[in-house]
């Protein structure tokens, strides 16, 4: 009668458990990252903070890239957009889903119709 697990299966299981334990150990020892704990509404002491965010012309042009004028009223939130992360002003999907042209490096070459 064969044992329920072959030697190869036991070795694979051992390697899996070993890799999981190494990953868990490295994830726990990444460093001193401030965690809010029981008071998530309070910033930890020494945490970086942005004192002032200026909406420059370059920032506004990047935020409105690919959107034609007149700009829709739904973009009024940009007036109050601070320095926090927003996926609206960063490139997203490529290919046919790139509606705002973030990933276009040069315009497509149009073929002329033959007579």
C-alpha positions in Angstrom: 0.0 0.0 0.0 1.3 3.5 -1.0 1.5 6.2 1.7 -1.2 8.9 1.4 1.3 11.6 0.4 4.3 10.9 -1.8 7.7 12.3 -1.0 7.4 14.9 -3.7 4.0 16.1 -2.3 5.6 16.4 1.2 8.5 18.3 -0.2 6.2 20.7 -2.0 4.1 21.2 1.1 7.2 21.9 3.2 8.5 24.5 0.7 5.1 26.1 0.6 5.0 26.4 4.4 8.6 27.6 4.5 7.9 30.3 1.9 4.8 31.5 3.8 6.7 31.7 7.1 9.5 33.7 5.5 7.1 36.1 3.8 5.2 36.6 7.1 8.4 37.3 9.0 9.6 39.8 6.4 6.2 41.5 6.3 6.2 42.0 10.1 9.8 43.3 10.2 9.5 46.1 7.6 10.2 48.9 10.0 8.6 51.5 12.2 5.5 52.6 10.3 3.1 54.7 12.3 -0.2 53.0 12.8 -3.2 54.9 14.1 -4.3 52.1 16.4 -7.2 53.1 18.6 -7.3 56.7 17.4 -7.4 56.7 13.6 -8.6 60.3 13.5 -5.4 61.6 15.0 -2.1 61.8 13.0 0.8 60.1 14.6 3.5 62.3 16.1 6.2 63.0 13.5 4.0 62.1 10.5 4.7 64.2 7.4 2.1 66.8 6.6 1.6 69.1 3.6 1.2 72.6 4.9 0.0 74.2 1.7 -0.9 72.9 -1.8 -0.9 75.3 -4.7 -2.8 74.4 -7.8 -0.3 75.5 -10.5 -1.0 75.8 -14.2 0.9 72.6 -14.8 -1.1 70.7 -12.2 -4.4 72.0 -13.7 -3.3 71.0 -17.2 -2.4 67.5 -16.1 -5.7 67.1 -14.2 -7.7 68.3 -17.3 -5.6 66.3 -19.9 -7.8 64.9 -22.5 -11.0 66.8 -21.5 -12.2 69.3 -24.1 -13.6 72.7 -23.3 -16.1 73.7 -22.1 -15.3 71.6 -19.1 -18.3 69.8 -17.5 -19.7 71.1 -14.3 -18.9 67.7 -12.7 -15.3 68.7 -12.6 -16.0 71.4 -10.0 -14.3 69.2 -7.4 -11.0 70.1 -8.9 -11.3 73.6 -7.3 -11.1 71.9 -3.9 -8.7 69.1 -4.8 -5.8 69.0 -2.3 -2.6 67.1 -2.5 -4.2 63.8 -1.5 -4.1 60.9 -3.9 -6.7 60.9 -6.7 -6.8 58.5 -9.6 -8.5 61.2 -11.7 -5.2 62.9 -12.5 -3.1 59.8 -13.2 -2.9 57.5 -16.2 -5.2 54.5 -16.1 -5.8 51.6 -18.6 -4.2 51.5 -22.0 -5.5 50.6 -25.4 -9.2 51.2 -26.3 -9.9 52.2 -22.7 -7.5 55.2 -22.7 -10.3 57.7 -23.3 -8.2 60.7 -22.2 -5.1 59.9 -24.2 -2.7 59.4 -21.3 -0.7 56.7 -23.0 -0.7 58.1 -26.6 2.9 59.1 -27.5 2.2 60.2 -31.1 -0.9 60.6 -33.2 -1.9 57.6 -35.3 -0.9 57.7 -39.0 -4.0 58.0 -41.2 -3.9 56.2 -44.5 -5.0 58.2 -47.5 -7.7 56.7 -49.7 -6.5 55.4 -53.0 -8.1 56.8 -56.2 
